[in-house]
Protein backbone atom coordinates (compact mmCIF):
# COMPACT_ATOMS: atom_id res chain seq x y z
CA UNK A 1 0.00 0.00 0.00
CA UNK A 2 2.75 2.42 0.99
CA UNK A 3 4.70 1.54 -2.12
CA UNK A 4 1.69 2.14 -4.37
CA UNK A 5 1.16 5.55 -2.76
CA UNK A 6 4.83 6.40 -3.24
CA UNK A 7 4.62 5.37 -6.87
CA UNK A 8 1.48 7.48 -7.27
CA UNK A 9 3.18 10.53 -5.77
CA UNK A 10 6.20 10.00 -8.00
CA UNK A 11 3.94 9.74 -11.04
CA UNK A 12 2.09 12.91 -10.00
CA UNK A 13 5.38 14.74 -9.53
CA UNK A 14 6.62 13.60 -12.94
CA UNK A 15 3.38 14.68 -14.58
CA UNK A 16 3.44 18.09 -12.91
CA UNK A 17 7.04 18.60 -14.01
CA UNK A 18 5.81 18.34 -17.61
CA UNK A 19 2.53 20.22 -17.17
CA UNK A 20 3.78 22.82 -14.68
CA UNK A 21 5.66 25.10 -17.13
CA UNK A 22 2.67 25.19 -19.45
CA UNK A 23 0.30 26.00 -16.58
CA UNK A 24 2.56 28.85 -15.46
CA UNK A 25 2.64 30.33 -18.97
CA UNK A 26 -1.11 29.78 -19.35
CA UNK A 27 -1.84 31.52 -16.05
CA UNK A 28 0.56 34.41 -16.74
CA UNK A 29 -0.52 35.19 -20.29
CA UNK A 30 -4.19 34.07 -20.38
CA UNK A 31 -5.79 33.75 -16.96
CA UNK A 32 -4.21 36.81 -15.35
CA UNK A 33 -5.04 39.16 -18.29
CA UNK A 34 -8.62 37.85 -18.26
CA UNK A 35 -9.02 38.49 -14.53
CA UNK A 36 -7.37 41.90 -14.92
CA UNK A 37 -9.75 42.78 -17.78
CA UNK A 38 -12.75 41.89 -15.60
CA UNK A 39 -11.35 44.10 -12.84
CA UNK A 40 -10.61 47.00 -15.19
CA UNK A 41 -14.10 46.85 -16.72
CA UNK A 42 -15.56 47.78 -13.33
CA UNK A 43 -13.51 50.99 -13.05
CA UNK A 44 -13.01 54.26 -14.85
CA UNK A 45 -9.42 53.29 -15.61
CA UNK A 46 -7.28 55.96 -17.24
CA UNK A 47 -4.34 54.94 -19.44
CA UNK A 48 -2.15 57.77 -18.11
CA UNK A 49 -2.02 56.23 -14.65
CA UNK A 50 -4.59 58.31 -12.77
CA UNK A 51 -6.25 56.61 -9.78
CA UNK A 52 -9.03 54.29 -11.04
CA UNK A 53 -12.55 55.23 -9.93
CA UNK A 54 -15.17 52.59 -9.21
CA UNK A 55 -18.00 52.46 -11.76
CA UNK A 56 -19.49 49.03 -11.18
CA UNK A 57 -21.60 48.00 -14.17
CA UNK A 58 -21.71 51.54 -15.63
CA UNK A 59 -19.22 50.65 -18.39
CA UNK A 60 -21.52 47.83 -19.53
CA UNK A 61 -24.61 50.04 -19.35
CA UNK A 62 -22.80 52.74 -21.32
CA UNK A 63 -21.88 50.13 -23.92
CA UNK A 64 -25.18 48.26 -24.31
CA UNK A 65 -27.95 50.68 -23.36
CA UNK A 66 -29.31 54.14 -24.19
CA UNK A 67 -31.89 56.75 -23.30
CA UNK A 68 -35.67 56.31 -23.62
CA UNK A 69 -35.33 52.66 -24.57
CA UNK A 70 -38.39 50.82 -25.85
CA UNK A 71 -39.26 47.43 -27.32
CA UNK A 72 -40.87 47.19 -30.74
CA UNK A 73 -41.97 44.05 -32.60
CA UNK A 74 -41.15 45.61 -35.98
CA UNK A 75 -37.61 46.72 -35.07
CA UNK A 76 -35.07 44.83 -37.22
CA UNK A 77 -37.88 42.45 -38.17
CA UNK A 78 -36.00 40.97 -41.16
CA UNK A 79 -33.03 39.92 -39.05
CA UNK A 80 -35.22 38.72 -36.19
CA UNK A 81 -37.40 36.71 -38.60
CA UNK A 82 -34.26 35.05 -39.97
CA UNK A 83 -33.17 34.22 -36.42
CA UNK A 84 -36.60 32.72 -35.67
CA UNK A 85 -36.43 30.59 -38.82
CA UNK A 86 -33.02 29.28 -37.77
CA UNK A 87 -34.36 28.64 -34.26
CA UNK A 88 -37.26 26.66 -35.74
CA UNK A 89 -34.86 24.51 -37.79
CA UNK A 90 -32.64 23.89 -34.77
CA UNK A 91 -35.71 23.04 -32.66
CA UNK A 92 -36.89 20.54 -35.28
CA UNK A 93 -33.46 18.91 -35.29
CA UNK A 94 -33.33 18.95 -31.47
CA UNK A 95 -36.70 17.22 -31.28
CA UNK A 96 -35.40 14.41 -33.45
CA UNK A 97 -32.04 13.99 -31.73
CA UNK A 98 -33.17 15.04 -28.21
CA UNK A 99 -30.02 17.10 -27.86
CA UNK A 100 -29.83 19.34 -24.80
CA UNK A 101 -27.22 21.60 -26.34
CA UNK A 102 -29.48 22.18 -29.33
CA UNK A 103 -32.37 23.09 -27.04
CA UNK A 104 -30.02 25.55 -25.33
CA UNK A 105 -29.19 26.95 -28.76
CA UNK A 106 -32.89 27.44 -29.49
CA UNK A 107 -33.31 29.28 -26.19
CA UNK A 108 -30.30 31.49 -26.97
CA UNK A 109 -31.68 32.33 -30.44
CA UNK A 110 -35.10 33.21 -29.01
CA UNK A 111 -33.44 35.40 -26.40
CA UNK A 112 -31.40 37.13 -29.09
CA UNK A 113 -34.51 37.76 -31.20
CA UNK A 114 -36.19 39.29 -28.15
CA UNK A 115 -33.23 41.47 -27.19
CA UNK A 116 -32.93 42.84 -30.73
CA UNK A 117 -36.37 44.38 -30.26
CA UNK A 118 -35.00 46.99 -27.85
CA UNK A 119 -33.95 50.32 -29.31
CA UNK A 120 -33.97 54.04 -28.36
CA UNK A 121 -37.26 55.86 -28.76
CA UNK A 122 -37.86 58.77 -31.15
CA UNK A 123 -36.13 61.22 -28.80
CA UNK A 124 -33.61 58.75 -27.38
CA UNK A 125 -30.16 57.60 -28.40
CA UNK A 126 -27.59 54.96 -27.62
CA UNK A 127 -25.04 55.93 -25.00
CA UNK A 128 -22.35 54.65 -27.37
CA UNK A 129 -23.84 54.53 -30.88
CA UNK A 130 -20.47 53.62 -32.41
CA UNK A 131 -20.41 50.39 -30.40
CA UNK A 132 -23.51 48.95 -32.07
CA UNK A 133 -22.45 50.28 -35.46
CA UNK A 134 -19.05 48.64 -35.05
CA UNK A 135 -20.63 45.38 -33.87
CA UNK A 136 -22.95 45.40 -36.90
CA UNK A 137 -19.99 45.87 -39.25
CA UNK A 138 -18.16 43.04 -37.49
CA UNK A 139 -21.12 40.72 -38.06
CA UNK A 140 -21.29 41.89 -41.66
CA UNK A 141 -17.62 41.10 -42.23
CA UNK A 142 -17.93 37.70 -40.53
CA UNK A 143 -21.02 36.70 -42.52
CA UNK A 144 -19.40 37.79 -45.78
CA UNK A 145 -15.93 36.35 -45.24
CA UNK A 146 -16.64 33.03 -43.49
CA UNK A 147 -18.54 31.18 -46.27
CA UNK A 148 -16.31 32.72 -48.95
CA UNK A 149 -12.99 31.71 -47.38
CA UNK A 150 -14.20 28.25 -46.31
CA UNK A 151 -15.78 27.58 -49.69
CA UNK A 152 -12.69 28.73 -51.59
CA UNK A 153 -10.41 26.69 -49.34
CA UNK A 154 -12.48 23.55 -49.88
CA UNK A 155 -12.72 24.06 -53.65
CA UNK A 156 -8.98 24.69 -53.96
CA UNK A 157 -8.19 21.64 -51.81
CA UNK A 158 -10.38 19.45 -54.03
CA UNK A 159 -8.65 20.83 -57.11
CA UNK A 160 -5.03 20.42 -55.97
CA UNK A 161 -5.70 16.96 -54.49
CA UNK A 162 -7.21 15.64 -57.71
CA UNK A 163 -5.15 12.61 -58.76
CA UNK A 164 -5.48 13.61 -62.41
CA UNK A 165 -3.66 16.91 -61.82
CA UNK A 166 0.10 16.98 -61.29
CA UNK A 167 1.99 19.46 -59.16
CA UNK A 168 -0.55 19.59 -56.34
CA UNK A 169 2.11 20.25 -53.70
CA UNK A 170 3.48 23.16 -55.71
CA UNK A 171 0.04 24.75 -55.89
CA UNK A 172 -0.46 24.23 -52.15
CA UNK A 173 2.78 26.08 -51.40
CA UNK A 174 1.94 28.85 -53.87
CA UNK A 175 -1.49 29.43 -52.35
CA UNK A 176 -0.15 29.20 -48.79
CA UNK A 177 2.59 31.82 -49.29
CA UNK A 178 0.28 34.85 -48.76
CA UNK A 179 -0.74 33.45 -45.35
CA UNK A 180 2.80 33.79 -44.00
CA UNK A 181 3.02 37.46 -45.01
CA UNK A 182 2.68 40.04 -42.21
CA UNK A 183 -0.62 41.91 -42.23
CA UNK A 184 1.20 45.16 -43.01
CA UNK A 185 2.72 43.67 -46.17
CA UNK A 186 -0.55 42.06 -47.31
CA UNK A 187 -2.53 45.28 -46.84
CA UNK A 188 0.16 47.34 -48.59
CA UNK A 189 -0.03 45.02 -51.61
CA UNK A 190 -3.81 45.30 -51.84
CA UNK A 191 -3.89 49.03 -51.15
CA UNK A 192 -1.76 49.47 -54.25
CA UNK A 193 -3.82 46.96 -56.24
CA UNK A 194 -7.05 48.79 -55.38
CA UNK A 195 -5.66 52.31 -55.84
CA UNK A 196 -7.91 54.19 -58.32
CA UNK A 197 -4.97 56.17 -59.72
CA UNK A 198 -2.14 53.68 -60.14
CA UNK A 199 -3.65 50.34 -59.13
CA UNK A 200 -3.34 47.21 -61.24
CA UNK A 201 -7.09 46.59 -61.08
CA UNK A 202 -7.92 50.07 -62.38
CA UNK A 203 -5.43 49.68 -65.23
CA UNK A 204 -6.98 46.33 -66.14
CA UNK A 205 -10.54 47.65 -66.07
CA UNK A 206 -9.52 50.68 -68.14
CA UNK A 207 -8.98 48.29 -71.07
CA UNK A 208 -12.75 47.72 -71.02
CA UNK A 209 -13.62 51.40 -70.72
CA UNK A 210 -14.35 51.30 -66.98
CA UNK A 211 -13.58 54.51 -65.13
CA UNK A 212 -11.30 54.30 -62.07
CA UNK A 213 -13.19 53.15 -58.98
CA UNK A 214 -12.30 54.21 -55.45
CA UNK A 215 -12.74 50.78 -53.92
CA UNK A 216 -11.64 51.82 -50.43
CA UNK A 217 -13.28 55.25 -50.62
CA UNK A 218 -16.81 54.05 -51.37
CA UNK A 219 -19.03 53.15 -48.42
CA UNK A 220 -20.65 50.30 -50.35
CA UNK A 221 -17.43 48.82 -51.78
CA UNK A 222 -14.93 49.24 -48.94
CA UNK A 223 -16.10 46.28 -46.85
CA UNK A 224 -16.32 43.84 -49.81
CA UNK A 225 -12.83 44.97 -50.86
CA UNK A 226 -11.47 44.16 -47.39
CA UNK A 227 -13.24 40.78 -47.49
CA UNK A 228 -11.58 39.95 -50.84
CA UNK A 229 -8.19 41.01 -49.48
CA UNK A 230 -8.72 38.84 -46.39
CA UNK A 231 -9.71 35.87 -48.54
CA UNK A 232 -6.54 36.20 -50.61
CA UNK A 233 -4.45 36.48 -47.46
CA UNK A 234 -5.92 33.59 -45.41
CA UNK A 235 -7.47 31.07 -47.80
CA UNK A 236 -4.17 29.17 -48.00
CA UNK A 237 -4.52 28.02 -44.40
CA UNK A 238 -7.95 26.50 -45.06
CA UNK A 239 -6.54 24.89 -48.20
CA UNK A 240 -3.91 23.09 -46.13
CA UNK A 241 -6.47 22.04 -43.49
CA UNK A 242 -8.89 20.61 -46.04
CA UNK A 243 -6.05 18.95 -47.96
CA UNK A 244 -4.98 17.14 -44.79
CA UNK A 245 -8.56 16.05 -44.20
CA UNK A 246 -8.93 14.75 -47.76
CA UNK A 247 -5.83 12.61 -47.38
CA UNK A 248 -7.34 10.93 -44.31
CA UNK A 249 -10.38 9.68 -46.26
CA UNK A 250 -10.07 6.02 -47.21
CA UNK A 251 -9.77 5.76 -51.05
CA UNK A 252 -11.70 2.49 -51.00
CA UNK A 253 -14.82 4.46 -50.05
CA UNK A 254 -14.66 6.28 -53.38
CA UNK A 255 -14.10 3.00 -55.21
CA UNK A 256 -17.11 1.43 -53.51
CA UNK A 257 -19.24 4.46 -54.35
CA UNK A 258 -18.19 4.30 -58.00
CA UNK A 259 -19.08 0.60 -58.14
CA UNK A 260 -22.53 1.50 -56.79
CA UNK A 261 -22.97 3.99 -59.65
CA UNK A 262 -22.41 7.21 -57.68
CA UNK A 263 -21.47 10.20 -59.82
CA UNK A 264 -19.01 12.95 -58.87
CA UNK A 265 -21.61 15.00 -57.00
CA UNK A 266 -22.89 12.01 -55.03
CA UNK A 267 -19.34 10.98 -54.08
CA UNK A 268 -18.66 14.51 -52.86
CA UNK A 269 -21.92 14.68 -50.92
CA UNK A 270 -21.86 11.22 -49.33
CA UNK A 271 -18.13 10.45 -49.04
CA UNK A 272 -16.08 13.63 -49.07
CA UNK A 273 -18.24 15.87 -46.88
CA UNK A 274 -18.82 13.27 -44.12
CA UNK A 275 -15.09 12.58 -44.13
CA UNK A 276 -14.36 16.30 -43.73
CA UNK A 277 -16.99 16.87 -41.02
CA UNK A 278 -14.55 17.41 -38.16
CA UNK A 279 -12.11 19.45 -40.23
CA UNK A 280 -14.97 21.64 -41.43
CA UNK A 281 -16.17 22.22 -37.87
CA UNK A 282 -12.67 23.22 -36.77
CA UNK A 283 -12.17 25.54 -39.73
CA UNK A 284 -15.59 27.08 -39.16
CA UNK A 285 -14.83 27.85 -35.50
CA UNK A 286 -11.45 29.36 -36.34
CA UNK A 287 -12.88 31.38 -39.23
CA UNK A 288 -15.70 32.86 -37.15
CA UNK A 289 -13.25 33.83 -34.41
CA UNK A 290 -10.95 35.42 -36.99
CA UNK A 291 -13.93 37.35 -38.40
CA UNK A 292 -14.91 38.73 -35.01
CA UNK A 293 -11.38 39.92 -34.19
CA UNK A 294 -10.62 41.51 -37.58
CA UNK A 295 -8.48 44.59 -37.00
CA UNK A 296 -5.22 44.91 -38.93
CA UNK A 297 -6.57 45.16 -42.48
CA UNK A 298 -9.32 47.58 -41.43
CA UNK A 299 -6.96 49.75 -39.41
CA UNK A 300 -4.32 50.00 -42.14
CA UNK A 301 -6.45 50.11 -45.29
CA UNK A 302 -9.38 52.33 -44.27
CA UNK A 303 -8.99 53.31 -40.58
CA UNK A 304 -12.66 52.41 -40.21
CA UNK A 305 -13.82 54.68 -43.05
CA UNK A 306 -15.22 55.93 -45.20
CA UNK A 307 -17.86 57.33 -42.84
CA UNK A 308 -17.33 54.47 -40.34
CA UNK A 309 -18.47 52.00 -43.01
CA UNK A 310 -15.70 49.54 -42.11
CA UNK A 311 -15.38 50.34 -38.41
CA UNK A 312 -15.23 47.01 -36.58
CA UNK A 313 -15.61 46.23 -32.91
CA UNK A 314 -11.91 45.59 -32.26
CA UNK A 315 -11.01 48.88 -33.95
CA UNK A 316 -13.58 50.69 -31.80
CA UNK A 317 -12.22 48.88 -28.73
CA UNK A 318 -8.67 49.92 -29.62
CA UNK A 319 -9.58 53.57 -30.13
CA UNK A 320 -11.66 53.67 -26.95
CA UNK A 321 -8.95 52.12 -24.81
CA UNK A 322 -5.75 53.54 -26.28
CA UNK A 323 -6.70 56.67 -28.24
CA UNK A 324 -9.38 58.00 -25.90
CA UNK A 325 -7.55 56.38 -22.94
CA UNK A 326 -10.71 54.81 -21.42
CA UNK A 327 -9.29 51.41 -20.54
CA UNK A 328 -12.29 50.44 -18.40
CA UNK A 329 -14.74 50.88 -21.27
CA UNK A 330 -12.32 49.12 -23.65
CA UNK A 331 -12.03 46.17 -21.25
CA UNK A 332 -15.83 45.88 -21.08
CA UNK A 333 -15.99 45.71 -24.89
CA UNK A 334 -13.24 43.09 -24.95
CA UNK A 335 -15.14 40.92 -22.45
CA UNK A 336 -18.34 41.30 -24.47
CA UNK A 337 -16.50 40.13 -27.59
CA UNK A 338 -14.92 37.27 -25.64
CA UNK A 339 -18.34 36.14 -24.38
CA UNK A 340 -19.82 36.16 -27.90
CA UNK A 341 -16.94 34.13 -29.36
CA UNK A 342 -16.92 31.75 -26.39
CA UNK A 343 -20.63 30.95 -26.73
CA UNK A 344 -20.39 30.43 -30.51
CA UNK A 345 -17.32 28.21 -30.20
CA UNK A 346 -18.83 26.21 -27.33
CA UNK A 347 -22.04 25.49 -29.24
CA UNK A 348 -20.16 24.42 -32.37
CA UNK A 349 -17.75 22.17 -30.49
CA UNK A 350 -20.55 20.56 -28.49
CA UNK A 351 -22.50 19.88 -31.66
CA UNK A 352 -19.41 18.30 -33.19
CA UNK A 353 -18.94 16.12 -30.09
CA UNK A 354 -22.55 14.93 -30.19
CA UNK A 355 -22.28 14.04 -33.89
CA UNK A 356 -19.15 12.07 -33.12
ABEGO torsion letter per residue (X at the ends): XAAAAAAAAAAAAAAAAAAAAAAAAAAAAAAAAAAAAAAAAABBBBAAGBBBBBAEAAAAAAAABBBGBBBBAABGAAAAAAAAAAAAAAAAAAAAAGBAAAAAAAAAAAAAAAAAABBBBAABBBABAAAAAAAAAAAAAAAAAAAAAAAAAAAAAAAAABAABBGAAAAAAAAAAAAABBAAAAAAAAAAAABAAABAAAAAAAAAGBBBBBAAABAAAAAAAAAAAAAAAAAAAAAAAAAAAAAABBAAAAAAAAAAGBBAAAAAAAAAAAAAAAAAAAAAAAAAAAAAABAAAAAAAAGGOBGGAABBAAAAAAAAAAAAGBAAAAAAAAAAAAAAAAAAAAAAAAAAAAAX
